[in-house]
Amino acid sequence: MELKFRVAARIAKPVHEVFEAVADPGKLSGYFTTGGAKGRLETGATVTWDFHDYPGAFPVEVIEVVPDERIVLEWAAYEGEAPGVEGGAMQDARYSTRVTMSFKALDDGRTLVEIAEAGWRETQAALDGSYGNCHGWTQMLCALKVWLEHGFNLRADFYK
């Protein structure tokens, strides 16, 4: 069984504005990367994302960017917390998963954002990690929606 998931949300903003809220590190830091993002999402770039709930900046490899349509990323596979490690350190899985974000303009002026992630090994730790990432991407879409539509950061002080 292939471990993968897809989450989606409709954002009441034009596609370009929604795309830029993800691609621009300053905007992404305003609602998602609680420890900050460095580097614009552009094909071939390596950027870093930092989260207060998982200390330490993560390198993110940008595989493909089609403005206002798609962003494809790869990053280290998350396989849950390392057994016996206090404080929730991530298990070092030594392989990557692929994240594909799709942006589609809807007839009513909203944008449909879909995020899919795949590539985990078929183990219990990888299954646990995929659930964690599914939760994280769902939370990202919720935070994106609230930030763009209502102007506040849903994740502010969520983890500190």
C-alpha positions, 0 to 999 in steps of 0.5 A: 500500500502506497502511503500518500494523502491529499488535502484541499481548501477553497480560499476566497481570494484570487489565485495569484494572491494565494500563490504568492502567500505560499511562494513569498517567504515573508508572507509564508512566515506571517501565518505558517512557518512560525520560526520563519521561512528563508528563500522564495519558492523558485524552481531549483532553489533550496529554502529553509522553513523553521517551526516552533513546534519542531525546532531547527530549520528544515531544508526544502528542495524546490523541484518545480514552480509554475506561477499561479498553478503548481509548486513541487517540493521535496524534504526529509521524510518525517517518521514521527518521534524517535523512540526514547528521545525526550522532547519529541526529536524527529526520527532521522529517516534519510529519504525524502517525500514529495509535496505537490501544491496545486492552485486553481482559479474557480469561477466564483473568484475563489482559489482551490488549493490542493496539497498532496504528499507521497513517498513514505516507506511502508512502515508503521513509523512512516505511516505515523509520520504521514498522519503528522504531515497530513495534520500539518498541511491541513493546519497550513491550509486553515491558517492560509485561509484565515490569514488571507481572508481575515488578516490574522495569524491562526498559529500565533503563539500556538506552540510557544 
